[in-house]
Amino acid sequence: MVRPYKILIDTTYNNSLTNPYTDTPGGTTLTTGVVSWSLGPNGVLGGGAAATGFNKEYGSANNYTSSSDVISWR
């Protein structure tokens, strides 16, 4: 099964990216030019309910805490 990765790039070159997670691991604003993260076993951001064809996982939607997502900025 494919486990997608997401990439966010600072196209304004000010080393400021908005954290995609609502529980903001690393802060609300990330001071870097590029970040990447995996969507884990459930195929969506954070834990909780699964996307079609994926498995439910610990944690809650849009939150990094307790999910199996992998992030590059921590």
C-alpha positions, 0 to 999 in steps of 0.5 A: 500500500502506498503511504503518501508524503506531503511537502511544503516549500517556502516560495517567498524565501522568508523561512516561514511556513505554517504548521499543517498540524493543529496541535502545532508540534514545533510551533504554529510557524515553522522557521525553515524553507522546506518541511515534509511529513508522511500521512501514516497508516490512515492516509490522512493528516494525524490520527483517527479515522482512516481514508478509504483503503487505509487503517484507523490509527491512534490519535485524532484528526489533524493532530500529530500527537499519538499518530504514526505520522512522521515529520521532518521538523522535530 
